[in-house]
Amino acid sequence: MDYGLLFEMGIPKPWTATTEATAYWNSIEQVKVAEQSGFTHAWAVEHHFREEFSHMGAPEIWLAAAAQHTETIRLGHGIALLPTPFNHPVRVAERIGALDILSHGRIDLGTGRSIAEHEIDGFGIDPGDTRGMWAESVELMQKLWMHRDEEVSFDGQYVKLPPRKVFPRPVQDPHPPMWLAATSPPSYQLAGEYGLGVLAFGMAIDKDAMGRRLAEWRAAMATTTRNVSMKNEQAAIFMMSFCAPTDDEAIATCEQSFVEYLDVTIDHFLRWGEKRELPPGYEWYAKAVKQGARSGKAKFEYLIENGMVLVGSPATITKTIEEFKDTGATQMLVAMQLGTIPHEKVLESIRLFGSEVIPNVG
């Protein structure tokens, strides 16, 4: 089992002139401690216009810095937003090539289209085009890396490229492992069809449902007829996590921050259909809002009771990870540094997780 630490780069108010800088440098210390504690991956999100929730608008810069402060931990761009106005696929391919060189081959590339209306509108994107833009970008990047010594052309609906070679090329051959953020049920099969690993959300579905969806993903990967560049048969499950000597201490430390994270997540990312007709492919999100209408506190208690967060003592967290491991997960991807949890408390959680959880999962 692999273990990843996800960085949202939340910057809660009140702010001072150094608040953002402090959060960024704290995160570098956290990833260094995570590497020392046995974590195998560190992931950085890409979000835009998300005041307080996430100030990680240029994750490639953070990843380049993290690469220079670490030696073994893999660094995940999780995720690169691939609708073309966010990021042209040639530019993503170039950045990933440079990051892979500077990290000595430690980069993973997560992909997705964004489910945040505020972000999509901010870049003038038609939500109905996001899936097609994502698909063309993945196809082009895989083609560029499969034929890295040749000129490659592409004639899509959203992306057109005359014959070109793209540099720099990644150290990993043919390229870093590629993933898809699976936030809606159809995404699991889609990831399999494109040969992508799955970045799943353990807070959204229970373990039985996760097992079914991962089975669908594997079946799609086994039967795909696409000419994919490589198959990434890894499944990472994202969960909020905080580890302390006792369950009560863990909950007392993280509850407020995790409740606020849940409330903001629902408010920012799952409000489709309230202002306009849902675009094709986003119907699931309106359904999720109705199901998640309870307050964050009520949802947090539900997640605790049903083992859908990794919060508690090392023994409690180990038991939950074992259950998700049985679904076919290969990586637990956790966010610890959320909200107003003090930096030193985050470091304590990382170290305890590393010393008492990671070595004890069967």
C-alpha positions in Angstrom: 0.0 0.0 0.0 1.2 3.5 -0.9 0.5 6.6 1.1 0.1 10.1 -0.3 -0.3 13.5 1.3 -2.5 16.0 -0.6 -1.9 19.7 -0.4 -4.9 22.0 -1.0 -3.0 25.1 0.3 -6.0 26.5 2.2 -5.3 30.0 3.6 -8.1 30.8 6.2 -8.6 34.4 7.2 -7.5 36.6 9.0 -4.5 37.2 6.8 -1.3 39.1 7.4 1.3 40.2 4.9 3.1 36.8 5.4 0.2 34.4 5.7 0.5 32.9 2.2 4.2 32.7 2.4 4.1 30.9 5.7 1.6 28.4 4.5 3.7 27.6 1.4 6.9 27.1 3.4 5.1 25.1 6.1 3.9 22.8 3.3 7.5 22.3 2.1 8.4 21.2 5.7 5.4 18.9 5.8 6.4 17.1 2.6 9.9 16.7 3.9 8.6 15.2 7.1 6.2 13.0 5.1 9.1 11.6 3.1 11.1 10.9 6.3 8.0 9.2 7.8 7.4 6.7 5.0 4.9 8.4 2.8 5.4 7.5 -0.9 3.6 10.4 -2.6 2.8 14.1 -2.2 0.1 15.6 -4.4 -0.7 19.3 -5.2 -4.1 20.4 -6.4 -4.8 23.0 -9.1 -7.6 25.4 -8.2 -8.4 29.0 -9.3 -10.4 31.8 -7.6 -10.9 29.7 -4.5 -10.3 32.3 -1.8 -9.3 30.7 1.6 -10.2 27.2 0.3 -7.2 26.7 -2.0 -4.4 29.2 -3.0 -2.7 26.5 -5.2 -3.1 28.2 -8.6 0.3 27.2 -9.9 1.0 23.7 -8.5 3.8 23.1 -11.0 5.9 25.7 -9.2 5.2 24.1 -5.8 6.1 20.7 -7.2 9.4 22.0 -8.6 10.3 23.4 -5.2 9.2 20.2 -3.4 11.4 18.2 -5.8 14.5 20.2 -4.6 13.7 19.6 -0.9 13.1 15.8 -1.2 14.8 12.8 -2.7 12.5 9.8 -2.8 8.8 10.8 -2.4 6.9 10.8 -5.7 5.3 14.1 -6.6 1.8 14.2 -8.1 0.2 17.0 -10.1 -3.2 16.2 -8.8 -4.8 17.3 -10.9 -3.9 19.3 -13.9 -7.1 20.8 -15.3 -7.2 19.8 -18.9 -10.0 21.9 -20.5 -7.9 23.8 -23.0 -8.5 27.4 -21.7 -7.1 26.2 -18.3 -4.0 24.5 -19.7 -3.1 23.7 -23.3 -2.0 20.1 -23.5 1.3 20.9 -25.1 2.1 23.3 -22.2 1.2 20.5 -19.7 3.4 18.1 -21.6 6.3 20.5 -21.5 5.8 21.3 -17.8 5.6 17.6 -16.8 8.7 16.9 -18.8 10.6 19.6 -17.0 9.3 18.5 -13.6 10.2 14.9 -14.3 13.8 15.9 -15.1 14.1 18.1 -12.0 12.7 15.4 -9.7 14.8 12.6 -11.3 11.7 10.8 -12.6 9.4 11.1 -9.6 6.3 12.8 -11.2 2.8 11.4 -11.5 0.2 13.3 -13.6 -3.4 13.5 -12.4 -5.9 14.8 -14.9 -9.5 16.1 -14.8 -11.8 18.7 -16.1 -12.9 20.6 -12.9 -16.4 20.3 -11.3 -16.3 23.9 -10.0 -18.7 26.3 -11.9 -16.9 29.3 -10.5 -13.5 28.1 -12.0 -15.0 27.0 -15.3 -16.8 30.3 -15.8 -13.7 32.3 -14.8 -11.9 30.9 -17.8 -14.8 31.3 -20.2 -15.3 27.6 -20.7 -18.6 26.1 -21.8 -19.2 23.3 -19.2 -20.6 21.1 -22.0 -17.2 21.1 -23.7 -15.1 20.1 -20.7 -15.2 16.3 -21.2 -14.3 16.6 -24.9 -11.5 19.0 -24.1 -10.1 16.6 -21.4 -10.3 13.6 -23.7 -8.5 15.4 -26.6 -5.8 16.6 -24.2 -5.1 13.1 -22.8 -5.0 11.6 -26.3 -2.6 14.3 -27.5 -0.2 14.0 -24.6 -0.2 10.2 -24.8 0.6 10.5 -28.5 3.4 13.0 -28.0 5.0 10.8 -25.4 4.5 7.5 -27.4 6.2 9.1 -30.4 8.7 11.4 -28.5 11.4 11.2 -31.2 9.0 12.0 -34.1 6.9 15.0 -35.1 3.3 14.6 -34.0 0.2 16.3 -35.4 -3.3 16.4 -34.0 -6.6 17.5 -35.5 -9.3 17.6 -32.9 -12.4 19.6 -32.3 -10.7 21.7 -29.5 -7.0 21.2 -30.1 -5.1 21.4 -33.4 -1.4 20.9 -33.7 0.7 20.9 -36.9 3.6 18.5 -37.0 5.8 19.3 -34.0 8.2 17.7 -31.5 7.7 18.7 -27.9 10.5 19.3 -25.4 11.6 18.7 -22.7 10.8 15.0 -22.6 10.1 13.2 -19.3 12.7 10.9 -17.7 10.2 8.2 -17.2 9.6 6.1 -20.4 7.2 6.5 -22.1 6.0 9.1 -19.5 4.9 9.5 -15.8 1.9 7.5 -14.6 -1.3 9.2 -15.6 -4.4 9.3 -13.5 -8.0 10.6 -13.7 -9.9 12.2 -10.8 -13.0 10.1 -10.5 -15.6 12.3 -8.9 -18.7 10.9 -10.6 -19.6 7.2 -11.2 -19.0 7.2 -15.0 -15.4 8.4 -14.5 -14.2 5.0 -13.3 -15.0 3.3 -16.5 -13.6 6.3 -18.5 -10.3 6.0 -16.6 -10.1 2.4 -17.5 -10.8 3.0 -21.2 -7.9 5.5 -21.3 -5.5 3.3 -19.3 -5.5 5.8 -16.4 -5.1 5.2 -12.7 -8.0 6.4 -10.5 -8.0 9.2 -8.0 -11.1 8.3 -6.1 -13.0 10.1 -3.2 -13.5 7.9 -0.2 -15.6 10.5 1.5 -18.2 10.3 -1.3 -19.1 6.6 -1.3 -18.9 3.7 1.2 -16.4 0.8 0.9 -18.8 -1.6 -0.8 -19.6 1.0 -3.5 -15.9 1.8 -3.9 -15.2 -1.9 -4.5 -17.9 -2.1 -7.2 -16.6 1.0 -9.0 -13.0 -0.1 -8.8 -14.1 -3.4 -10.3 -15.7 -1.5 -13.2 -12.5 0.5 -13.7 -10.4 -2.7 -13.9 -12.8 -4.3 -16.3 -12.7 -1.3 -18.6 -9.0 -1.2 -18.5 -8.7 -4.9 -19.3 -11.0 -4.6 -22.3 -10.1 -1.2 -23.7 -9.5 -1.0 -27.5 -7.8 2.4 -27.3 -4.2 2.7 -28.3 -3.1 3.9 -24.8 0.6 4.7 -24.2 0.7 2.7 -20.9 -1.7 1.3 -18.3 -1.6 2.7 -14.8 -3.3 0.0 -12.7 -3.1 2.1 -9.4 -6.1 3.3 -7.4 -5.7 6.1 -4.9 -8.5 6.9 -2.5 -8.6 10.4 -1.1 -9.8 11.0 2.5 -9.5 13.6 5.2 -7.1 12.3 7.9 -5.8 13.2 11.3 -3.8 10.9 13.5 -3.4 11.3 17.3 -2.7 9.1 20.2 -6.5 8.7 20.9 -9.7 8.9 18.8 -11.0 11.7 21.1 -7.9 13.8 20.7 -7.8 13.4 16.9 -11.5 14.4 16.6 -11.1 17.4 19.0 -8.1 18.7 17.0 -9.5 18.3 13.4 -13.3 18.4 13.7 -13.9 22.1 13.2 -11.5 22.4 10.3 -12.8 19.2 8.6 -16.5 20.3 9.1 -15.6 23.7 7.4 -13.8 21.8 4.6 -16.9 19.7 4.0 -19.2 22.7 3.9 -17.0 24.7 1.6 -16.5 21.7 -0.7 -20.2 21.3 -1.2 -20.8 25.0 -1.6 -18.0 25.6 -4.1 -18.0 22.5 -6.2 -21.5 20.9 -6.1 -23.9 23.8 -6.9 -24.7 22.9 -10.4 -28.3 23.4 -11.4 -29.1 26.2 -8.9 -28.5 29.0 -11.4 -28.9 27.4 -14.8 -29.8 24.2 -16.5 -27.2 21.4 -15.9 -24.8 20.8 -18.8 -24.5 17.2 -20.1 -22.3 15.1 -17.8 -22.9 17.1 -14.6 -26.2 15.7 -13.6 -24.6 13.7 -10.8 -23.4 16.7 -8.9 -26.9 18.2 -8.4 -27.9 14.8 -7.0 -24.9 14.8 -4.7 -25.9 18.3 -3.3 -29.4 17.0 -2.4 -27.9 14.0 -0.7 -25.3 16.2 1.1 -27.8 18.8 2.3 -27.0 18.1 6.0 -24.6 20.4 7.7 -20.9 19.6 7.6 -21.0 18.6 11.2 -23.7 16.0 10.6 -21.9 14.7 7.6 -18.6 14.5 9.5 -20.2 12.4 12.2 -21.7 10.2 9.5 -18.2 9.8 7.8 -16.6 9.0 11.2 -19.3 6.4 12.0 -19.0 4.7 8.6 -15.2 4.7 8.3 -15.1 7.2 5.4 -12.4 9.4 6.9 -9.1 8.4 8.5 -9.4 10.1 11.8 -8.5 8.7 15.2 -5.8 6.7 16.8 -3.3 4.7 14.8 -5.3 1.5 15.6 -8.5 3.1 14.3 -6.9 4.4 11.1 -5.1 1.1 10.5 -8.4 -0.8 10.7 -10.1 1.5 8.2 -7.2 1.3 5.7 -7.3 -2.5 5.8 -11.0 -2.3 4.8 -10.3 0.0 1.9 -7.3 -2.2 0.9 -9.8 -5.0 0.5 -11.6 -2.9 -2.2 -8.5 -2.9 -4.4 -7.0 0.5 -3.4 -3.3 0.7 -3.8 -2.8 4.1 -2.2 -4.4 6.1 0.6 -4.3 9.7 -0.3 -4.9 11.9 2.7 -5.3 15.6 3.5 -4.2 16.6 7.0 -3.2 20.3 6.7 -6.8 21.6 6.4 -8.3 24.8 7.9 -6.8 26.1 11.0 -5.1 23.0 12.3 -1.7 24.3 13.6 1.4 23.4 11.6 3.0 21.6 14.5 -0.1 19.5 15.0 0.0 18.5 11.3 3.6 17.5 11.7 2.8 15.4 14.7 0.0 13.7 12.8 2.3 12.9 9.8 4.9 11.5 12.1 2.5 9.3 14.1 0.8 8.1 10.9 4.3 7.2 9.6 5.5 5.4 12.7 2.3 3.6 13.9 0.1 3.2 10.8 2.2 2.7 7.7 4.3 -0.2 9.1 1.2 -2.0 10.6 -1.1 -2.3 7.6 -1.0 -5.9 6.5 
